[in-house]
Amino acid sequence: MREIVKKHKRKRNLEDYVIDTITCIVYLFFTFICVYPFYYIFINTISANNLSERGKVLFWPIGIHFNNYISVLKIPGLFSALKISVARTVIGTIVTVFIAAFLGYMFTKESMWKRKFWYRFVVATMYFNAGIIPWYITMRNLHLTNNFWGYILPLAVSPFYIVLCKTFVESIPGELQDAAEIDGAGTLKIFFQIITPLIKPILATVAIFTAVTQWNAFQDTLLLVTDKRLYTLQFTLYQYINQASSLKSLANSNASSAQMAASLAHSQTATSIRMTVTIVVVAPIILIYPIFQRFFVKGIMIGAVKG
């Protein structure tokens, strides 16, 4: 058999090698475009701040130091904000994934009361947005201002994720559910013991999308929260960047923050601070993504095949 395969194997010519070389060069170019911005930001965070400010650091760090990261760790309320960001990311992801999976499963059941109506009603919200002011008034009337659940509940039901989960569930043979119903299994038992293990790829996909959204969000903090105990990491760093970029904003901050920012202004630049904050915010998501990558590709492809 091996002899037959070798016999019919086409001999590579110069054209094949040229095409392979061009393909490798093109992919290396796009890889460089994707990777270099992160690399550039990182080497500037550990290089001499005066050289980084003047754009002298391009391909390798100069005057390596880690004072920028040490200074960021000294931001007042940083660890409290980190706890809030981690809590909203973990809890928000779990809640959103569960609701998307369960509603996606229920919308595939013919026995659901007014199934088509509720599905179309949910999907319609993808195309209509009332705007920030009606949204804020609604949140205030629901007592979700200065409330941790204001981070969780508005993002709990996502039509896009529900559609992905529904499409994925439809790819599962219906005979599995029919056999479980014959054996006396109820809706919840079928969902948790049969459906959930089979839709792990799409659950991982939704989890990645939701976690990134929750981790990077700061506008809801800006609009809904005045209690500093509920500030998220992104909002705290956002304030820190503004203070570093414009010393005028220090007049509106408390005394301890003003003293800290004034002392840092002599040793740091706005550029070094912005880049350091960027690394601090982006690094956790970059480190977590490879864990879910093998589920992500399969989940998004299968979930997008049908409409």
C-alpha positions in Angstrom: 0.0 0.0 0.0 2.8 2.4 0.9 4.4 1.7 -2.5 1.2 2.6 -4.3 1.0 5.9 -2.3 4.6 6.7 -3.1 4.1 5.8 -6.7 1.2 8.2 -7.1 2.6 11.0 -5.1 3.3 14.0 -7.3 6.8 15.2 -7.4 7.2 18.8 -6.2 8.5 21.3 -8.7 9.9 24.8 -8.5 6.4 26.4 -8.8 5.3 24.5 -5.6 8.3 25.7 -3.6 7.7 29.3 -4.8 4.0 29.2 -3.8 4.9 27.7 -0.4 7.5 30.4 0.1 5.2 33.2 -0.8 2.5 31.8 1.5 4.9 31.6 4.4 6.0 35.1 3.9 2.4 36.4 3.7 1.4 34.6 6.9 4.6 35.7 8.7 3.8 39.3 7.7 0.2 39.1 9.1 1.6 37.4 12.2 4.0 40.2 12.7 1.2 42.8 12.3 -0.9 41.0 15.0 1.9 40.3 17.4 4.1 43.4 17.1 1.7 45.9 18.7 1.6 43.9 21.9 5.3 43.4 21.9 5.9 47.1 21.2 3.7 48.1 24.1 5.3 45.6 26.5 8.9 46.6 25.7 8.0 50.3 26.2 6.6 49.5 29.7 10.0 48.1 30.8 12.2 50.6 29.0 13.5 54.0 30.1 10.5 56.3 30.3 12.2 59.3 28.7 13.2 57.2 25.7 9.8 55.6 25.4 8.2 59.1 25.5 10.4 60.2 22.5 9.6 57.0 20.5 13.1 55.7 20.7 12.1 52.1 21.7 11.0 50.2 18.7 12.3 46.6 18.6 14.0 45.8 21.9 13.9 47.3 25.4 16.4 50.0 26.4 17.2 50.6 30.1 15.1 47.8 31.5 13.3 48.5 34.7 9.9 47.5 36.2 9.1 50.7 38.1 6.0 51.3 35.9 4.4 48.1 37.2 5.4 48.8 40.8 3.8 52.3 40.5 0.6 50.9 39.0 0.3 48.5 42.0 0.4 51.5 44.3 -2.8 53.0 42.8 -5.3 53.5 45.7 -8.2 51.0 45.6 -6.5 48.9 42.9 -6.9 45.5 44.5 -10.5 46.3 45.6 -11.3 47.2 42.0 -9.5 44.0 40.8 -11.9 42.0 43.1 -14.9 43.7 41.6 -13.7 43.1 38.0 -12.9 39.4 38.7 -16.3 38.9 40.5 -18.3 40.5 37.7 -16.4 38.6 35.1 -16.9 35.2 36.8 -20.5 35.7 38.0 -21.5 37.5 34.8 -20.0 34.8 32.6 -21.7 32.0 34.5 -25.1 33.7 34.5 -25.0 34.7 30.8 -23.7 31.3 29.6 -26.4 29.5 31.6 -29.3 31.7 30.4 -28.0 31.5 26.8 -27.7 27.7 26.9 -31.1 27.1 28.6 -33.1 29.5 26.4 -31.3 28.2 23.3 -32.3 24.7 24.4 -35.9 25.6 25.2 -36.4 27.4 21.9 -35.7 24.1 20.1 -38.6 22.4 21.9 -41.9 22.2 20.1 -43.7 21.9 23.4 -42.7 25.3 24.6 -45.7 27.7 24.9 -45.6 30.3 22.2 -42.0 29.2 21.3 -41.8 31.1 17.9 -43.2 34.3 19.4 -40.8 34.4 22.3 -37.9 33.5 20.1 -38.7 36.3 17.7 -39.3 38.7 20.6 -35.8 38.0 21.9 -34.1 38.2 18.5 -35.9 41.5 17.8 -33.9 43.2 20.6 -30.7 42.7 18.6 -31.9 45.4 16.1 -33.5 48.0 18.5 -31.7 50.1 21.1 -33.5 52.7 23.1 -30.3 54.7 23.9 -28.4 55.6 26.9 -30.9 57.9 28.6 -33.9 55.5 28.6 -31.4 52.7 29.6 -30.2 54.8 32.6 -33.7 55.6 33.7 -34.7 52.0 33.6 -31.6 51.0 35.6 -32.3 53.7 38.2 -36.0 52.6 38.5 -34.9 49.0 39.0 -32.5 50.2 41.8 -29.4 49.0 39.9 -27.4 52.1 40.4 -24.6 51.7 42.9 -25.5 48.1 42.9 -23.2 45.2 42.0 -26.0 43.4 40.1 -26.1 46.4 37.7 -23.0 44.8 36.2 -24.7 41.4 35.8 -28.3 41.6 35.0 -28.2 44.0 31.9 -25.9 41.5 30.1 -27.6 38.3 31.4 -29.8 37.8 28.3 -27.9 38.1 25.0 -29.9 37.4 21.9 -26.7 36.7 19.8 -25.5 34.0 22.3 -29.0 32.5 22.5 -29.1 32.1 18.7 -25.6 30.5 18.7 -26.7 28.0 21.4 -30.0 27.3 19.7 -28.3 26.5 16.4 -25.8 24.2 18.2 -28.5 22.3 20.0 -30.4 21.8 16.7 -27.3 19.9 15.4 -27.7 17.3 18.2 -29.8 14.2 17.1 -33.3 14.5 18.5 -33.4 10.8 19.2 -31.3 11.4 22.3 -33.9 13.6 23.8 -36.7 11.3 22.7 -35.1 8.3 24.4 -34.5 10.3 27.6 -38.2 11.4 27.7 -39.3 7.8 27.2 -37.2 6.9 30.2 -39.0 9.5 32.2 -36.4 12.3 32.2 -37.8 15.8 32.6 -36.8 19.0 30.9 -34.1 20.0 33.5 -32.6 16.6 33.7 -32.3 16.4 29.9 -30.8 19.8 29.8 -28.1 19.2 32.5 -27.3 15.5 31.8 -27.6 15.3 28.0 -27.6 18.7 26.4 -25.0 20.5 28.5 -22.2 17.9 28.0 -22.8 17.9 24.2 -22.7 21.6 23.7 -19.4 22.4 25.6 -17.8 23.9 22.5 -20.5 26.6 22.1 -20.6 27.2 25.9 -16.8 27.8 25.8 -17.3 30.2 22.9 -20.0 32.2 24.7 -17.9 32.2 27.8 -15.0 33.8 26.0 -17.1 36.5 24.4 -18.9 37.2 27.7 -15.7 37.2 29.8 -14.0 39.7 27.5 -17.0 41.9 27.5 -17.3 41.9 31.3 -13.6 42.3 31.9 -13.2 45.3 29.5 -16.4 47.1 30.4 -16.1 50.4 32.2 -18.9 52.6 30.7 -21.5 51.1 33.0 -19.4 52.0 36.0 -19.1 55.5 34.6 -22.9 55.9 34.2 -24.2 53.9 37.2 -21.7 53.9 40.0 -20.5 56.6 42.3 -19.6 54.3 45.2 -15.8 53.8 45.0 -16.2 50.3 46.6 -17.9 49.2 43.3 -15.3 50.7 41.0 -13.9 48.1 38.5 -10.3 47.7 37.5 -10.8 49.2 34.1 -12.6 52.3 35.5 -9.9 52.8 38.2 -7.1 52.6 35.5 -9.1 54.8 33.3 -9.2 57.5 36.0 -5.5 56.9 36.6 -4.7 57.5 32.9 -6.7 60.8 33.0 -4.8 62.0 36.0 -1.5 61.1 34.5 -2.4 62.8 31.2 -3.7 66.0 32.7 -2.7 67.3 36.1 -5.7 69.5 36.1 -7.9 66.5 36.9 -6.0 66.1 40.2 -8.1 69.0 41.7 -11.2 66.8 41.6 -9.5 63.8 43.2 -9.0 63.1 46.9 -5.8 64.2 48.7 -4.1 60.8 48.7 -4.7 60.3 45.0 -3.4 63.8 44.2 -0.2 63.3 46.2 0.4 59.9 44.6 -0.2 61.2 41.0 2.0 64.3 41.7 4.9 62.1 42.8 4.5 59.8 39.9 4.5 62.7 37.4 8.2 63.3 38.0 9.3 59.8 37.3 6.8 58.6 34.8 5.3 59.9 31.5 1.8 59.7 30.2 3.0 57.3 27.5 4.6 54.8 29.9 1.5 54.9 32.1 -0.9 54.3 29.2 1.1 51.4 28.0 1.5 49.8 31.4 -2.2 50.1 32.0 -2.9 48.5 28.6 -0.7 45.5 29.5 -2.3 45.1 32.9 -5.8 45.1 31.4 -5.2 42.9 28.4 -2.8 40.3 29.9 -5.4 38.3 31.9 -7.6 37.7 28.8 -4.7 36.8 26.6 -3.5 34.2 29.2 -7.0 32.7 29.5 -7.9 32.5 25.8 -5.5 29.6 24.9 -7.4 27.4 27.5 -10.7 27.8 25.5 -9.2 28.0 22.0 -9.8 24.4 21.0 -13.5 24.8 21.9 -13.8 28.2 20.4 -13.2 27.4 16.7 -15.5 24.4 16.7 -18.2 26.2 18.7 -18.3 29.3 16.5 -18.3 27.3 13.3 -21.1 24.9 14.2 -23.1 27.6 15.9 -23.0 29.8 12.7 -23.9 27.1 10.2 -27.6 27.4 10.5 -29.8 30.5 11.0 
